[in-house]
Each structure stands twice: as C-alpha cells, then as structure tokens.
Amino acid sequence: MLKIVKEPSPIPLLTKSRAIVRLLRFSDKQSARQWSPTNDCALITGYSSPRVADQPPSKRLLPRDTLVSMPIPYYHIDSFANELFAGNPAGICLVLAFPANDVMQKIAAENRHSETAFVVARADGDFDLRWFTPVVEDDLCGHATLASAYALSLRGHDTWPVRFHTVSGLLTVNRDHERFEMDFPSRPAVSCDIPTGLLSALGLEMAEVMRDPRDFLIVVDHAEIVRNLKPDIAALAKIDMGISGGAIVTASGDNDVDYVCRFFAPSEGIDEDAATGSIQCTLVPYWAGRTGKQTFRVQQLSSRGARMWCTLVGDRVKIAGDVKLYLQGTINI
C-alpha cells in the first residue's frame, strides 16, 4: 500500500519535524497518481521505520518502485545573474531522500542544464547536496549550490548560513540581502606537463598551464584572448582530463574587473559553462599569489555573461553572486 507524505503550506518540503506530516493511504498506484495536492509539497514513499530522512546519506535512497509516483518540487534558477537569461541556469530538486543514482542522472540529462542539484534535509538542520551534469555526477559545483540555498529560502528557510554536506566536504552559503555568498575550499593549481593537443584544441599557441585536483588552468596574456577563444570542442573532448575535469582559461581583467575567465568541460557534457563558481577555488589563490590582493571582481566571458565577487580567506574562498528565479514547479516521475 502506498503512503503519501503531505506537508501543509508554508512548511518546506524538506522539514525535519515529524509532527507536521500526515499520511494519505490509497488502495492502488493509479489512485495515488490521480490525487492532486493543494500544493506541491507531496512525496510518495514506502514509509518505514527508521525513517528515510534519518538514514546516513549513502543509504538515503528511495525504493525504486516508489519513483513512478514521486512529485519533486523543482526550481530553475539563474545563478551569478542580476537579471533573467544571464548567468548559469541550475535545476534544483528538493527531495525527501536521494532517488537512485541512475534516476538522478536521467533527471539531469532531461533538464539539460550544466548542473542539476538534489537537496535532502538532515535531522540536525543541515542538508545533504549532490550535483549531476547531463552525463556524470560532479564533485563540486558553485552555481547549483548558490541556487540550492536560494531555493531553500523560497521555501521559507531563514537560518543562515545554510550548511551543505557534500563529497567535497562541508560547504556553507550565507545571505546578504539579495546576494548570496558561498564558502568553498581553496584548490591551488601546481605546475604540470601540458597534455598533447590541449593548447591547439583551445586555439592557443602559447600559455602557462597548471593543474588543480580537477581542472587544468591555462593563463594567457590578455582578456581579449579569453573573450575571442573559439575552441575545437570535439578535439578538447578527446583529451584526458579525468572524470569531471575541464579547462579553465584566464587573464587579467580590464576596467573594474580584476580577472576574466571561461570554462570548458566537454567530458562532463558541458561544452562551455556559462558561470562557474567552483573554478574560483583555483583562480582566486592563483591571482592572489600573482597580485598580492585578497578580494577580486570577476567576470566570466561566456555568451550569457556572469559577475562574481571573490575573497581568499586562508584556505577557503568566498564566492558571492546574485540569483534570479526563472520558474518553479514539479517534476513528476
């Protein structure tokens, strides 16, 4: 027998309170599918004891046979954008427990955003967070983390900073009026051998090349070189950059911008990322070492464009930006 956990508005779907849920029982799956809640705060689950939400993240998976009838509150948010149709779109799924890995991957592929995030509330008031590109689970994502914090605020979450537990450790997001600021780990790049074909695939003849734990960092002389890059994406995709690696290209900025950047990760299913928070974990320590500065105004020169404000604080990087809600609704699977 299916049971639907329904939470009355305005309590967020991802609440840790046990007192506010009530169970609706249906005799068959068809009746459950046809039931229409008054809001989008419903999940079908094989409710059992101990509760799914009390399990450790690695075991917090819904049974596969419940997924056919599980509405997921969903948000499409433009991160690092002060207006719609700019920055980087992220899909945010607020779930009681993580669906099976292949289901999350299929949702990300269906969304076709560079990243789709899945957020699960923990009993201690924190959240578990995972990110998926259209083809692979990612190890760190900035713009979808920023968007996740904003989505939670839209659901009524008002405790700041938000604390996310991820494969890359504890990440926090604070709020300053309409701007959100992430606290991420620093990932300095070190010298490395230049992979065969990397510079030619980017359309470059000469550049400084380094590598952080995930990505290659390519430093060129002028912002215009970064702006005018026309990489051969097919050739770039053939270069071994690891499971989720990409190529960061950067140069000193102009006017009120300290440095510019672009990011290409075809092996992740991302030809070019529109706005990338995670690469600032590498760029900020690099530019801090080169300039002696600790605070930076950043512009990502993608076709959509993006602005960020970054600060190096010891072995952490603060990454701030604006967000805009494009749509909200329900994914029905």
C-alpha positions, 0 to 999 in steps of 0.5 A: 500500500502506498503512503503519501507524505503531505506537508501543509503550506508554508512548511518546506518540503524538506522539514525535519519535524515529524509532527507536521506530516500526515499520511494519505493511504490509497488502495492502488498506484493509479489512485495515488497518481490521480490525487492532486495536492493543494500544493506541491509539497507531496512525496510518495514513499514506502514509509518505514521505520527508521525513517528515510530522512534519518538514514546516513546519506549513502543509504538515503535512497528511495525504493525504486518502485516508489519513483513512478509516483514521486512529485519533486518540487523543482526550481530553475534558477539563474545563478551569478545573474542580476537579471533573467537569461544571464548567468548559469541556469541550475535545476534544483530538486528538493527531495525527501531522500536521494532517488537512485543514482541512475534516476538522478542522472536521467533527471539531469540529462532531461533538464539539460542544464550544466548542473542539476542539484538534489537537496535532502534535509538532515535531522540536525538542520543541515542538508545533504547536496549532490550535483549531476551534469547531463552525463556524470555526477560532479564533485563540486559545483558553485552555481547549483549550490548558490541556487540550492540555498536560494531555493531553500529560502523560497521555501521559507528557510531563514537560518543562515548560513545554510550548511551543505554536506557534500563529497567535497566536504562541508560547504556553507552559503550565507545571505546578504540581502539579495546576494548570496555568498558561498564558502568553498575550499581553496584548490591551488593549481601546481605546475604540470606537463601540458597534455598533447593537443590541449593548447591547439584544441583551445586555439592557443599557441602559447600559455602557462598551464597548471593543474588543480585536483580537477581542472587544468588552468591555462593563463594567457596574456590578455582578456581579449584572448579569453573573450575571442577563444573559439575552441575545437570542442570535439578535439578538447573532448578527446583529451584526458582530463579525468572524470569531471575535469575541464579547462579553465582559461584566464587573464587579467581583467580590464576596467573594474574587473580584476580577472576574466575567465571561461570554462570548458568541460566537454567530458562532463557534457558541458561544452562551455559553462556559462558561470562557474563558481567552483573554478574560483577555488583555483583562480582566486589563490592563483591571482592572489599569489600573482597580485598580492590582493585578497578580494577580486571582481570577476567576470566570466566571458561566456555568451550569457555573461556572469559577475562574481565577487571573490575573497581568499580567506586562508584556505577557503574562498568566498564566492558571492553572486546574485540569483534570479528565479526563472520558474518553479514547479514539479517534476513528476516521475 
